C-alpha cells in the first residue's frame, strides 16, 4: 500500500483548523485524506470542531453542546471562516475523509448522514473512544474504523480488534517497535500522528507505518523521498 499523508484538521499548520478554507487547502496540496472532528450542537447539528468548547478556535466562549447551530454560525473560526457542519465539508472537497467522533451520540448522528449519502467508501470513522467505534460499526455495516490513542501500550492492539477497527492512529511520541510488530501480527494498519518534521517523518518511515497525519502540506511532497 502507498504511504498515506493525512491532513490534520485540514492543514492546521497554515490555515485555521477545521474550516472549509483549511480543508480546501489540504485537497489542493494533494493530501491523500483529510481528518476532521465532529461534535453535536445543542440542536443536534453535526458541527466540525476539535474541542468541546469554542474558546480556543473561535472568538466565542462556552461549550458547543450549549449552543445552537445558529449561534455557532455567528462565531469567527479564524480569518473570517465560519464553523462548518459536516455535510458542508462533504460538498466542499472530494477527498476521502477521516471523521473523528467523541462519543456515542455523535456516532449515531454520523451514521444517519453516512446512510443518507452513501459514505461507506469515502469516510473512515476514527475515535479515542472504544464505545463510539463499536456503535458506528453496529449502525453502519462495512464502515472502516480506526482507534486513536495518545497514551497506550501493547494492549491498544487488543482494544482495536475487540471493536473491529482495522487501523490504529498512534501518537508517535510513544510508539515502539514492539507495538508496531504486535499490531502487524493482528493485521492492523498503523498511522502515526502528528508528523510535522523531517525527523518525525524518518521515524514513521523507519517503522514502516502506513501513513502520517500532519499539520503541514509539504510532508506530502517530502514523504515520497524519505526512507
Residue pairs with C-beta under 8 A, 6 or more apart in sequence:
1 189
1 210
2 32
3 205
3 209
3 210
3 211
3 212
3 223
3 224
4 32
4 33
4 191
4 210
4 211
4 212
5 31
5 32
5 33
5 211
5 212
5 214
5 219
5 220
5 223
6 31
6 32
6 33
6 34
6 35
6 98
6 191
6 193
6 211
6 212
6 213
6 214
7 22
7 23
7 26
7 29
7 31
7 33
7 34
7 35
7 213
7 214
7 217
8 17
8 35
8 193
8 194
8 213
8 214
8 215
9 17
9 18
9 22
9 35
9 36
9 37
9 50
9 215
10 17
10 18
10 19
10 21
10 22
10 23
10 24
10 25
10 26
10 34
10 36
11 22
11 25
11 26
11 29
11 31
11 215
11 216
11 217
12 18
12 22
12 215
13 196
13 214
13 215
13 216
14 25
14 215
14 216
14 217
15 21
15 22
15 25
15 78
15 79
16 22
16 57
16 77
16 78
16 79
16 81
17 50
17 57
17 78
18 36
18 37
18 48
18 49
18 50
18 57
18 77
18 83
18 84
19 48
19 77
19 78
19 79
19 81
19 82
19 83
19 84
20 81
20 84
20 88
20 89
20 92
21 78
21 79
21 81
22 81
23 34
23 36
23 89
23 92
23 93
23 95
24 92
24 93
25 217
26 34
26 93
26 95
26 217
27 34
27 93
27 94
27 95
29 217
29 220
30 217
30 220
31 95
31 214
31 217
31 220
32 95
32 96
32 211
32 220
33 95
33 96
33 97
33 98
33 124
33 211
34 89
34 93
34 95
34 96
34 97
34 98
35 97
35 98
35 99
35 100
35 126
35 213
36 48
36 86
36 89
36 97
36 98
36 99
36 100
37 48
37 49
37 50
37 99
37 100
37 102
38 46
38 47
38 48
38 86
38 99
38 100
38 101
38 102
38 106
38 109
38 110
39 46
39 47
39 49
39 52
39 64
39 65
39 102
39 106
40 46
40 47
40 64
40 65
40 105
40 106
40 109
41 47
41 64
41 65
41 67
41 68
41 69
41 72
42 64
42 65
42 66
42 67
42 68
42 71
43 68
43 69
44 109
45 68
45 69
45 72
45 85
46 85
46 86
46 87
46 106
46 109
46 110
46 113
47 64
47 69
47 72
47 83
47 84
47 85
47 86
48 83
48 84
48 85
48 86
48 88
48 89
49 57
49 64
49 77
49 83
50 57
51 57
51 64
52 63
52 64
52 65
52 102
53 61
53 62
53 63
53 64
54 60
54 61
54 62
54 63
54 64
54 67
54 72
54 75
54 83
55 61
55 62
57 77
57 78
58 75
58 76
58 77
58 78
58 83
59 75
59 76
60 67
60 72
60 74
60 75
64 72
69 85
72 83
73 82
73 83
75 82
75 83
76 82
77 83
84 92
86 99
86 110
86 113
87 113
87 117
89 97
90 97
90 117
90 119
96 122
96 123
96 124
97 122
97 123
97 124
98 123
98 124
98 125
98 126
98 146
99 110
99 123
99 124
99 125
99 126
100 125
100 126
100 127
100 128
100 148
101 107
101 110
101 125
101 126
101 127
101 129
101 132
101 136
102 127
102 128
102 129
102 132
103 129
103 131
103 132
104 131
104 132
104 135
106 132
107 125
107 127
107 132
107 133
107 135
107 136
107 139
108 135
108 139
110 125
110 136
111 135
111 136
111 139
111 140
113 119
114 120
114 123
114 140
114 143
115 140
120 140
120 142
120 143
120 144
123 143
124 143
124 144
124 145
124 146
124 167
125 133
125 136
125 140
125 143
125 144
125 145
125 146
126 133
126 145
126 146
126 147
126 148
126 167
126 169
127 133
127 136
127 145
127 146
127 147
127 148
128 147
128 148
128 149
128 150
130 147
130 159
130 162
130 163
133 145
133 146
133 147
133 163
133 164
133 165
134 163
134 164
136 143
136 145
137 143
137 145
137 163
137 164
144 166
144 167
145 163
145 164
145 165
145 166
145 167
146 160
146 165
146 166
146 167
146 168
146 169
146 189
146 191
147 156
147 159
147 160
147 163
147 165
147 167
147 168
147 169
148 168
148 169
148 170
148 193
149 156
149 159
149 168
149 169
149 170
149 171
150 171
150 174
151 171
151 174
152 170
152 171
152 174
152 179
153 179
154 178
154 179
154 182
156 168
156 170
156 179
156 183
157 168
157 179
157 182
157 183
157 186
157 188
160 167
160 168
160 183
160 186
160 188
161 186
161 188
165 188
166 187
166 188
166 189
167 188
167 189
167 190
167 191
167 210
168 183
168 188
168 189
168 190
168 191
169 190
169 191
169 193
169 213
170 179
170 190
170 191
170 192
170 193
171 193
172 192
172 193
172 194
172 195
172 200
172 203
172 204
175 192
175 203
175 207
177 207
180 190
180 207
180 208
180 209
183 190
184 190
189 210
189 211
190 207
190 209
190 210
191 209
191 210
191 211
191 212
191 213
192 200
192 203
192 204
192 207
192 209
192 211
192 212
192 213
193 212
193 213
194 200
194 213
194 214
194 215
195 201
195 204
195 212
195 213
195 214
195 219
196 214
196 215
196 216
196 219
198 222
198 226
200 212
201 212
201 219
201 222
201 223
201 226
202 226
204 211
204 212
205 223
205 226
205 227
212 219
212 223
214 220
